[in-house]
Amino acid sequence: MQDLTFALDPLPPFRLDLTAWALRRRPINAIDAWDGEAYSRVLAIDGRPVFIRIIQSRGLRSPRLQINAVAERLPLNAEQQITGALEKLLGLRVNMKSFYRFAKTVPRLNALSQRFMGLKPPRFPSVFEGIVNGIACQQLSLHVGLTLLNRLSATAGLRFATATDTRFAFPTVQNLNQLPLRILRQLGFSTSKGLAVKNLSSTTLHGTFDPEGLTRLSNEQAVNCLLKLRGVGRWTAEYVLLRGLGRTDLFPGDDVGARNNLRRWLNIKDALNYEAVNQTISGWRPYSGLLYFYLLLDGLTDSGILDSEPGLTE
């Protein structure tokens, strides 16, 4: 077994605990884990499972992360690839200064941003993973969607045995392309969702669809491209833009959980549809996607899942 330790300094301010929860969304998430001190995940790097564990050793204003990576045999460029993945997963290079300046002009938003100071907008390490997440979670409760993703990783992802349990990487394109539809059905995916996953993995593997190529497109162009995929609708496309491409100027207006969080935060009694959501947040662009993450943490705190106080705050 090989071991690699190194440090990363995120752009301040930064809190690992808050950012990890924005990434995880619910305690049931077995891919992205938080144990109260460390964030951990298995990454598939050059076909090998690499277990990473991250702790924050310096606080909010001058943050430092200690990274420990373990694998049976580490790739030669492991540090570079892990750094690239973490910069997306934990938003390490996202500069929040302009958002904090804007938030100070809106008292309600400023109170929210101060409460969760140090949150960075997370992203999936690949757009492909973001699309599969969207397909799995669409039209289902988040709990059920994450359950499907846990099962999918445990079945098709590379595995790594830690001292206490076995963890799984998110499946690669090749992993999912080889997975029969009947297995997806056995895991709980509907036939339509299973076919969508199979179509995505096949077109990606054979080069007729390039998920990472979406990074070069405008929001409208990327949405239109995603809508051409089997099983992808407006909610999934906007979810991928925010969580897969890091487009923090976009608030997924079809997201029921996000709508409920917005209603609760603004004390709105009437239900919100897509158009009403966009009208409500119109004054907060280009930061409406950041609002989505802050409201997610607000909802997790309200439900008792997250305590916003712990962590290195100085």
N, C-alpha and C positions, 0 to 999 in steps of 0.2 A: 504494500500500500504506500502511495506517495502523498506527500502533504505540502501544501503551499500556503504561506501567510503573507499578506501585504495589506497596506492601508490605502484608503481613498478619502479625499476631502471634498465633500459635496459643497456646492455653492450655498452659503448661509442665507437665511436661517434654515435649519433642517432638523426634523425629528423622525427617527427611524420608526418608532412605534406607531405614530399617526399615519405615516406613509404606507407602512406594512398593512395596516387595517384598511386603508383605502384600496389597496391591491387585493386583499383577501376577501373583503365584503362580509363574510360570515365565518364563524368558527369551524364550520364543517369543511371548509376548503383544506384538502390534504396536500395539495400541490405547493401552495404558498403557506408556510407555517410560521407562527409567532408563538413563542413560549413564555412571553413576559419579559424576556431579555434579548432574545436573538431572533432574527428572521432567517429562515432557511428554505432551501429548495434544491432539487436535483436538476442540473442542466445536462442536456445531451450535447456534448462537444466532440465533434469528429467521430461520432458513433460510440462514444463512451459516456457512461454516467459519471458526473462529477458532482459531489455533494458540497454545497456551499453553506456556510454559516456566518452571519454578519452580526456584529454588535456595535453599538455606538459608544466610543470611548471618550469623546469630547462633545460638549453640549451644543445648544441651539445656535449660538453666535459664532463659534469657531468649530464646526462639526468635524469629526473624524470617525471613519468607520474602519473597524478591523475585520478583514476578510480571511476566512480559513477555508481552503478548498482541499478536498480529499478524493482520491480516485485510485483504483488499482494501478493505473498508469496515466499520468497527466500528459495531455498534449503539450508540445513544445511552446505553443503560443497560448497556453491556458490563461495566464494573467490578462492578456489582451482581450481574449474572448469573454472572460468573466466580467471584466470591466465594462465592455460594450453592453453586455446583457444587463448589468446592474444599473448602468446609466439610463436605460429604458425602464426597467422594472421599478426603480426607485426615484426617477426623475432627478438624478444627481446634478445634472448640468443645467437644469431649468432655472432661469433667472426670474425671481418673483418680485423684483423691486417695483416695476411699473404697476403690478397688481396691488401691492400694498399701498402705493401712492393713491391709486384710484379708490381703494376701499376706504381710505380716510375721508373721502368726500361723501360717503354714504354711511351714516351712523349704524344702521342695522347690519350692513355688510362688514363694516369695520369691527364691530363687536364679534361677529362670527370669525373673521380672519384672525383676530387677536386670541380668541379662545383656542383656535387650532393652529397657532403660529408654528411654522416648521413643516407643515404638510407640503409635500411635493406631489404633482400629478403623476400617478404611476401609468405605465404602459406594459402590455405584454411584450416579451422579448422578440416576438416575430408577429408580423401581420397575419400570417397563417394561423397562429394560435388564437389571435383575436377573432378571426372569422369562425373558427370551430367553436370557440366560447359562445359567440353570438348565436350560432345555430343551435347549440345545446340548450341555451337559456331562453330562447324566444318562446313566448306564449306559455311559459311555465313559471312557477315560483322560483326565486333565486335558489332556495334550498334544494329543490328538485334538480335544477340545472347544474348546480355544483356537485350534486350526488352523481349525476351522469358523467361529469368530467372526471371525478375521482375514479369511477369505475373504468372509464376509458383509459386513463393513465395506468391504472393497476393491471389492465389487460394488455395494452399495447406499448406502454412506455418502458424505457430502460429502468432497471431496478438497482437500488443501492441499499445494502444492509448497514444501518447505523448500529451503535451500541445498544439502542433501545427498541428499534423497530425497523421496518423496511419502507423506504420511500421510493417514489417513482417520478421519473421525468415526464413532462408532457410529451405525447407521441410525436415523432417526426412525420414529415410528409410520407416518407417511405413506409413507416410503421402503419399509418392509417390506410395507405393505398393497398397494403397487403391484407388488411383486416376484412374478412368476409361480411357482407351485409347481415347475414344471419347472426353473427356474433354481436354486431351493433344492436340488433333487435333484442338479443338475449340480455344485453346490458341495460335495456330500457328505452333505447332510442326508437321513435316511431319509424315506420318505413320511409316516410317523407324526409325526416331528419337524417336517417341513415343514408339515403340516396344523396342527400345534399352533401354530407361529409365525404362520401365516396367520390362524387363528382368533383368536389373541391380538391381532394388529394390527387386524383387522376390528372386533372387539367394542370395543376401546379407541377406535378412530377414531370409531365410531358411537355411543359413549356408553353401551353396554350393560354395559361393565365399566370401572371406574375404578381403575387401579393405585394412584394416589396416595391414593385413599380408604382403602386398607388401613392407612394410618398412624393412622387414628382408631379402629382395632379392636384388641381384645386379641389376644394370641398365638393363642389357640384359635380365636377368630372369624376371624382373618386366614388361618390354616391351612385352616379349613373352606371359606372363600371361594376360596382358591387351588385346593383339591382339586376344585372344580367345573369348573375350566378343562380344556379338552382337553389331554391329554398331561402333566398335572402330577400327580405323586405325592407321597408324604410327604417324600422326600429333597429334591425341587425346592422344595416349599413351605417347608421349614425353612431351606434355603439362601437363599431369597428373604427370609425374615424376618431372617436374620442380615446378609446382604450387601446387601439392598435396603432394609430398614426399620431397620437398626441395632439390632436386638433382641439385645443382647449378653448377655442372660440365657439364651440358647438355644444349645446345642451340637448340631449336626446329627448325630444318632446313626446315621444310615444312610450317612454319608460315609466311604467305605473309607479314603481317605487320612488323614482325621482320626482314625479308629479306630487305624490303624497308628501314627500319631504318638503317640497316647495310650498304646498298648501299649508302645512303645519307651521312652517317658519314664518310665513306672511299672514297667518291667521285668516286664510281664505276659506269660506264655508262651502262655496259652490265647487262642483267638480270642474277640473280643467281638461280641455281637449288639447290637441296638438297646437292648434292656432292660438288658443288662450295662453298656453305655456310660452310660446314664442313672443306673444305680445307682452306678457308679464315681465320677461327677462330682457326685453329689447334694450333697455337702458343700461344693461350690464355687459353688453358686448364690447370688446372681444374677450371678456373673461367669464362668459356664461358656463363654459366647461369646467373652469375652476370652481365656480359656485356649485356645480353638480357634486364635486368631490367633498367640498365643505359640508354640504347638506347631507351627504352620505354619512360622514362622521357624526354630524349632529343627530341623525337618525339612530346610529349605532349607540350613541351616548344615551339618547332618550329611551332606548329599549334595554339599557343596562349591559350591553355587550362590551362597550368601550368606556373606560375611565380616562378622560382627557388629561388628567393631572399627572400620572406617573411619567417617568422618562427623564432624560437629561435635558433640562430646560435652560441652562445658563451657558 
